[in-house]
């Protein structure tokens, strides 16, 4: 074997290894920034948790390297080759190259600047939080004050699927629900120039859908103590939580712990614990009004 060929092969292997390591690091860094566990990402993406672990360890499969080789042969950036967009102007490609050189902290800053200057996201107000936080009650009152539609996203999911949530989960499971949830959100954003949107409590566990919500809406987390969440759900007529009350409360507390880092990514938060509807509405109004003022300035 020609020694130069052997060295070339060795250099190529090292480049491939470095590429896979960078890819794995990007996936892991994204999860850490978004506070998403590997298990949640596996569930929402349909990719096995084992494969994600291998990918993050720099052990992605050969198909990734083959795609990279194809992009190199075409003298095209890999991200351009795999883009789902039908085409992008030269300016967009230039911006993409600029962003590629930024650190994670700089990327977050760039995202904030772009959102502030180019997206009319404050026309849509989205409420996130566990069931029983007051999203429906406060959302409807706020929408009435602002003279915009009030939309419960779960009802739009049922409309999109032509089935109740229970039927949707029974027919298609969690993955099917997530697909219809994303479609419903996209439709609402396209159809309504402005709205107050009450989301389902678990939407924050769907990374891509939550990113879409955060980038398109002024998002407010409605918070309450676990005991108040439980009491309000029961007051709404759902008696299921009473069965096995201690276990249900433990599950609710754990769920709140797991989702708190996700809910905390919202633009603002309102604590409704121990507060009257009037008081909570005033706080909600106060945290969304400055954003709307900037939007109309």
Secondary structure, DSSP 8 states (H G I E B T S, - for coil): --HHHHHHHHHHHHHHHHHHHHHHHHHHHHHHHHT--HHHHHHHH---HHHHHHHHTT---HHHHHHHHHHHHTT--HHHHH--SS---HHHHHHHHHHHTS-HHHHHHHHHHHHHHH--GGGEEEEE-STTSSHHHHHHHHHHHHTSEEEEHHHHHHHHHTS-HHHHHHHHHHHHHHHHHHHHHHHHHHH-SSEEEE--TTGGGSHHHHHHHHHHSEEEEEE--HHHHHHHHHHTT--GGGTTHHHHHHHHHHHHHHHHHHHTTSSEEEE-TT--HHHHHHHHHHHHHHHHHHHH-
